[in-house]
Amino acid sequence: MAQKNDNKVNKPNIFVRMGRKLKETFSELKKVSWPTFPKVVKATCVVLVVVVTFLVVATGINYGLNELLKLITGLGE
């Protein structure tokens, strides 16, 4: 039984391990090049334009297929 415990490597407790990971995380965050505010605004505008474009396309396809279904089934009359 004593040999079993001797072969086991003692790991630090959970708080020590979390502290090390947190320290590593903050050191990596210092290396990040954060975008400027105008770049963030520009990227946000691009995303909004793409989302609205796909919204219009999806709505148009939905409307077109709905009208086609009404034409085929005659339920819309």
Distance bins in CASP14 RR format, pairs under 12 A and 6 or more apart:
PFRMAT RR
TARGET T0000
AUTHOR 0000-0000-0000
RMODE 2
METHOD distances of the structure
MODEL  1
1 7 0 0 0 0 0 1 0 0 0 0 0
1 8 0 0 0 0 0 1 0 0 0 0 0
2 8 0 0 0 0 0 1 0 0 0 0 0
10 16 0 0 0 0 0 1 0 0 0 0 0
11 17 1 0 0 1 0 0 0 0 0 0 0
11 20 0 0 0 0 0 1 0 0 0 0 0
12 18 0 0 0 0 1 0 0 0 0 0 0
12 19 0 0 0 0 1 0 0 0 0 0 0
12 20 0 0 0 0 1 0 0 0 0 0 0
12 21 0 0 0 0 0 1 0 0 0 0 0
13 19 0 0 0 0 0 1 0 0 0 0 0
13 20 0 0 0 0 0 1 0 0 0 0 0
14 20 0 0 0 0 0 1 0 0 0 0 0
14 21 0 0 0 0 0 1 0 0 0 0 0
15 21 0 0 0 0 0 1 0 0 0 0 0
15 22 0 0 0 0 0 1 0 0 0 0 0
16 22 0 0 0 0 0 1 0 0 0 0 0
16 23 0 0 0 0 0 1 0 0 0 0 0
17 23 0 0 0 0 0 1 0 0 0 0 0
17 24 0 0 0 0 0 1 0 0 0 0 0
18 24 0 0 0 0 0 1 0 0 0 0 0
18 25 0 0 0 0 0 1 0 0 0 0 0
19 25 0 0 0 0 1 0 0 0 0 0 0
19 26 0 0 0 0 1 0 0 0 0 0 0
19 27 0 0 0 0 0 1 0 0 0 0 0
20 26 0 0 0 0 0 1 0 0 0 0 0
20 27 0 0 0 0 0 1 0 0 0 0 0
21 27 0 0 0 0 0 1 0 0 0 0 0
21 28 0 0 0 0 0 1 0 0 0 0 0
22 28 0 0 0 0 0 1 0 0 0 0 0
22 29 0 0 0 0 0 1 0 0 0 0 0
23 29 0 0 0 0 0 1 0 0 0 0 0
23 30 0 0 0 0 0 1 0 0 0 0 0
24 30 0 0 0 0 0 1 0 0 0 0 0
24 31 0 0 0 0 0 1 0 0 0 0 0
25 31 0 0 0 0 0 1 0 0 0 0 0
25 32 0 0 0 0 0 1 0 0 0 0 0
26 32 0 0 0 0 0 1 0 0 0 0 0
33 39 0 0 0 0 0 1 0 0 0 0 0
34 40 0 0 0 0 1 0 0 0 0 0 0
35 41 0 0 0 0 1 0 0 0 0 0 0
35 42 0 0 0 0 1 0 0 0 0 0 0
35 43 1 0 0 1 0 0 0 0 0 0 0
35 44 0 0 0 0 0 1 0 0 0 0 0
36 42 0 0 0 0 1 0 0 0 0 0 0
36 43 0 0 0 0 0 1 0 0 0 0 0
37 43 0 0 0 0 0 1 0 0 0 0 0
37 44 0 0 0 0 0 1 0 0 0 0 0
38 44 0 0 0 0 0 1 0 0 0 0 0
38 45 0 0 0 0 0 1 0 0 0 0 0
39 45 0 0 0 0 0 1 0 0 0 0 0
39 46 0 0 0 0 0 1 0 0 0 0 0
40 46 0 0 0 0 0 1 0 0 0 0 0
40 47 0 0 0 0 0 1 0 0 0 0 0
41 47 0 0 0 0 0 1 0 0 0 0 0
41 48 0 0 0 0 0 1 0 0 0 0 0
42 48 0 0 0 0 0 1 0 0 0 0 0
42 49 0 0 0 0 0 1 0 0 0 0 0
43 49 0 0 0 0 0 1 0 0 0 0 0
43 50 0 0 0 0 0 1 0 0 0 0 0
44 50 0 0 0 0 0 1 0 0 0 0 0
44 51 0 0 0 0 0 1 0 0 0 0 0
45 51 0 0 0 0 0 1 0 0 0 0 0
45 52 0 0 0 0 0 1 0 0 0 0 0
46 52 0 0 0 0 0 1 0 0 0 0 0
46 53 0 0 0 0 0 1 0 0 0 0 0
47 53 0 0 0 0 0 1 0 0 0 0 0
47 54 0 0 0 0 0 1 0 0 0 0 0
48 54 0 0 0 0 0 1 0 0 0 0 0
48 55 0 0 0 0 0 1 0 0 0 0 0
49 55 0 0 0 0 0 1 0 0 0 0 0
49 56 0 0 0 0 0 1 0 0 0 0 0
50 56 0 0 0 0 0 1 0 0 0 0 0
50 57 0 0 0 0 0 1 0 0 0 0 0
51 57 0 0 0 0 0 1 0 0 0 0 0
51 58 0 0 0 0 0 1 0 0 0 0 0
52 58 0 0 0 0 0 1 0 0 0 0 0
52 59 0 0 0 0 0 1 0 0 0 0 0
53 59 0 0 0 0 0 1 0 0 0 0 0
53 60 0 0 0 0 0 1 0 0 0 0 0
54 60 0 0 0 0 0 1 0 0 0 0 0
54 61 0 0 0 0 0 1 0 0 0 0 0
55 61 0 0 0 0 0 1 0 0 0 0 0
55 62 0 0 0 0 0 1 0 0 0 0 0
56 62 0 0 0 0 0 1 0 0 0 0 0
56 63 0 0 0 0 0 1 0 0 0 0 0
57 63 0 0 0 0 0 1 0 0 0 0 0
57 64 0 0 0 0 0 1 0 0 0 0 0
58 64 0 0 0 0 0 1 0 0 0 0 0
58 65 0 0 0 0 0 1 0 0 0 0 0
59 65 0 0 0 0 0 1 0 0 0 0 0
59 66 0 0 0 0 0 1 0 0 0 0 0
60 66 0 0 0 0 1 0 0 0 0 0 0
60 67 0 0 0 0 1 0 0 0 0 0 0
60 68 0 0 0 0 0 1 0 0 0 0 0
61 67 0 0 0 0 0 1 0 0 0 0 0
61 68 0 0 0 0 0 1 0 0 0 0 0
62 68 0 0 0 0 0 1 0 0 0 0 0
62 69 0 0 0 0 0 1 0 0 0 0 0
63 69 0 0 0 0 0 1 0 0 0 0 0
63 70 0 0 0 0 0 1 0 0 0 0 0
64 70 0 0 0 0 1 0 0 0 0 0 0
64 71 0 0 0 0 1 0 0 0 0 0 0
64 72 0 0 0 0 0 1 0 0 0 0 0
65 71 0 0 0 0 0 1 0 0 0 0 0
65 72 0 0 0 0 0 1 0 0 0 0 0
66 72 0 0 0 0 0 1 0 0 0 0 0
66 73 0 0 0 0 0 1 0 0 0 0 0
66 75 0 0 0 0 0 1 0 0 0 0 0
66 76 0 0 0 0 1 0 0 0 0 0 0
67 73 0 0 0 0 0 1 0 0 0 0 0
67 74 0 0 0 0 0 1 0 0 0 0 0
67 75 0 0 0 0 0 1 0 0 0 0 0
67 76 0 0 0 0 1 0 0 0 0 0 0
68 74 0 0 0 0 0 1 0 0 0 0 0
68 75 0 0 0 0 0 1 0 0 0 0 0
68 76 0 0 0 0 0 1 0 0 0 0 0
69 75 1 0 0 1 0 0 0 0 0 0 0
69 76 0 0 0 0 1 0 0 0 0 0 0
70 76 1 0 1 0 0 0 0 0 0 0 0
70 77 1 0 0 1 0 0 0 0 0 0 0
71 77 0 0 0 0 1 0 0 0 0 0 0
END
